[in-house]
Amino acid sequence: MGDPKAELLRDLEHDLVKGESQSVEFKEEFPENANDLAKEIASFATTNAGRVYIGIDDDGNIVGLKEISDMTYAKAKDDYQRRIQGVTQGIDPPVRVSVEFIEKDARIVARIDVPKGSEPTYYVNGRPYVRDLSVSRLARAAEVKELHSRYLGVMRPPRRADEIGSYATALLDLTSDIELILATYRDHLINPDLNQMLYDIHTHSELLSGMSKVKPAEQLNIREHLVTISESLDSLASHTFTLGTRSIDEFGNKAKGCLDLLSKLRDLIRPHVKPSPIPAYVNILSHNIVSLQNDWNSRQRRFKIGDIELLKEAFRIHAFTMYRLSFRPEALELSVGDDLAELGRNLRELASTEKYFGYWWGNIMLQRLEGKFAQCEAIISRIVQKIR
């Protein structure tokens, strides 16, 4: 892992040249109306991971923070962080952000990293917001409908179902999500991916904790398993990464322990999962393959207009979806489980900033993506042949 301070400065210098975009917003100062900042954060949480800089004007000039003139002022920085965290509590649902301070040209700027949230839409004063290129705006009714439709059909988190079969299926989905995150962590060790990964781990810890408190957990005698895994995930979500490889290896060792626990849990719940009719499963799988292909076919337009962050987010979501479907009993019957798991891992890799979406790839970024996606297309072809 590189020097975090150097990486922050490098990102800042790039963002100053690039300007405001689908993933970057500048604020000259902390807004008098806190809702102005809340809207920016909510829009990123709804649409794609992004960052908000405070202390930079709309033209990309560093003006610095009036409240902090020196990086050694710990109390001033703590107070500023608390102000930002207070703003996030005014968003519905609240958003978990991280804050860093960067010094350049003897001025201090604040960087707020916002992960893509686990809910479909984020609201300020009851109004939904989305990111649209360099603008955070109110979401249209049709957009909200589409966001919720995609959420319900693709990334819906498990609910506290009282029926054993539904509960076991939801828990199987959740364990597959966690396994994919932890098994592919090395592709996501730089920001914004690292913050997103830690956010996702924290979210899944909370979901597992919730699922440990309902009746089916007791009926299946898995309550203690769920609590133990939730606590392990909490430890991972709060892991501190430092310069060098030691902290990465420590994270990997903890992740391996958690993966072992997940495997044991999955063995306990598999017998209780109720398969859906094969035609229904094939329909869901086919729908998601078409959705993935549609997102991929939009790549030229996204590169042209500058919203490639949406393609990156699409890869991330589709990765979870395909990996979930690989664990379903229907996948075993159709002999597509291994193919879907491989596809999920490939898509998860494609969502890596370090490997594919880093600005340092410049003009060859699309070429690299196309080379990797060709592997995905080969896997998709095998799956389609098996489900016809």
BELWO-V317678 format. One record per helix or strand of 2 or more residues. SS is the DSSP state (h for helix, s for strand). FROM is the first residue (numbers start at 1). TO is the last residue. Records with the same first field share a line. If there is no record, write none. Layout:
# BELWO-V317678
SS=FROM-TO, FROM-TO
This chain:
# BELWO-V317678
h=4-18, 34-47, 74-88, 141-155, 164-183, 185-187, 193-211, 215-219, 223-237, 246-272, 278-297, 299-305, 308-327, 329-334, 337-350, 353-357, 359-387
s=24-27, 50-54, 91-92, 97-104, 107-114, 122-124, 127-132, 135-138
